[in-house]
Amino acid sequence: MWEIDSAEALQALGSRLSAFVSERDAITLSGDLGAGKTTFAQGLLSALGVTEAATSPTYQIVHAYETPRRTVYHCDLYRLHPGDEEEIGFAEMCQTGAVVVEWPDIVADVLPEDRLDVRIEGEGGTRRVTLTGFGAWEKKLARFRQIEAFLARCGWAGARCLGLRGDASARQFMRLLRAGETAMLMDWPTQSDGPPIRDGRPYCAIAHLAREGTPFIAVSHWLREHAGLSAPAVTASDKDAGLYLVEDLGDAVFGDLIAGGEPLEPLYALAVDGLSAIRASGVPRSLPVPGGGLYDVPAFDREAMDVELDLMLQWYFRLEPTPADPAEMARSFVEAWSPHLDWLDKQPKTIALRDYHSPNLLLCRERGALKRLGVIDFQDAVWTHPAYDLVSLLQDARLDVPEAVERALYARYCEAAAAAEPAFDAAAFARAYAILGTERNTKILGIFARLSMRDGKHGYLAHLPRIRRYLWRNLAHPALGELKAWYEAHLHKA
């Protein structure tokens, strides 16, 4: 039970629950007239992305809102009688969007099994709010209570949620507002490692994907304190619960800025300078963890690269079938790649943030020098050749980087490296860039095909032509002749 002492606090509670609302969901609001059901709904709807001023749909019965992530229906059933729900298409609403229902007793017999009931009671300025989860909401409500306790320990009890952001991992971010100050809650619950795929080990272990927050904390600290970039400081954490309160770097994401008309090249030049700063900082393999201890950055070893490359064989060629015998194709694929991976293993290594591209780079306009560059999503950092992050940036999977811009910014990075390191080997760096670009784009072809075929996320298919163009750019390197021949034999150029 929550004791609420103001309309603002009631809206804030609704906003914090928004993190757990699925695309198709049901939230029922119970209480007497004037209890605050619509006030609670306003906080919830706003955090779900409803930009209109939400009012009670007493006379219209239903207000429908379209948000970037879902359709939201706000229903006030006070004027209906049991059975009337068919006239408003209540069952269809529950199947197509998130439904927030005031006076739910009218439709008690047809409510979804998975739902959250919010009961608001009390008079005057004080309200008692009781949350009851049914079906899937039992587990979600248990997690919500964990988060509420964590925020209370951090001094953020009662904060308002301003919006949600997720990424391709199991993490979710909630932007919080309290007394004019913002912070991000990183909700990173423990996940199953998935089924074993090689020698009894799951994909995440082989590919070195982080399972908890220590790498995030260690890498963020190095980027801020030694490389001079902006990375989210972790101000509070409960690693056992998978909860972290982190600095809010804002919303000026490179990809969004470029989509809004901002020139790509100056932003990417700043990002290239950020990579030069990371290289010049002399990153150690064992990173200090604030508060004590060290974090050993895992090697992007042969096994990790093998399992990533295999994604194309496992998924992409199911999307774009080839007449070749699968067993022979896999054998020749490994044979074509082997000498390049052997060569790469002998080259210099440093940290690679691994997803250094437009969705994970931000412009912090109010800061100076390289602090203007904000970096997020680096918890899966690995120890590999420094060309990895450069190719991630200059062959951005999410947007087109013109080849002339790629060449100019590649030269910018190499000039900085040569000025700082007289022994910098430009020819070897170019070869590593081509190999890692081929490896990364091969992996992405497999991942995007998997996201479509397995997860129903078909929007990723729009990126495939770009990925193939990047792939052929890399394969043009003269050292990759036999590998290029394999791709020419099996992969469509169009």
Disulfide bonds with the S-S distance in Angstrom:
none
